[in-house]
Amino acid sequence: MKYFFPLFFLCLSYACHTEQPAKSIENHASVCKPTKATASIEIGVKGMVCQMGCGGSIRKALKETCAVEKVDVAYQDSLEEQVIKVYYSHTKIAPSQLLKVLSGINNKQFTVRQIGKPALL
């Protein structure tokens, strides 16, 4: 028993310091070139439970399309449907594709709909 704790800490120390491939957050940045938005669209999103987690998932998924420059999420607890505004390149992605990306996030957590028509910038 007196050798258990030193052996345990030795194994733990080894496990923490072994070389593992780094998971780079910058992979996205190296794959996508900066996009200049040419259009904007408002999208209604049902199923959001918070601004930070859900809003972050939405931003990340849309930015990974390499066609979205910016996403504004105006989350309000009292609303069942949140409104987001997406600034995107209309030559790289269609509004229907944006809706498809959003509806597939987190095992289809969100129900989405286009609000109005896209506006060219």
SULJO-V680363 format. One line per field, one symbol per residue. ss: DSSP state (2 for helix, 1 for strand, 0 for the rest). A space follows every 50 residues. Layout:
BEGIN
ss=???
END
This chain:
BEGIN
ss=00022222222222222000000000222220000000111111110000 02222222222220000111111100000011111111000000222222 222000000011111111110
END
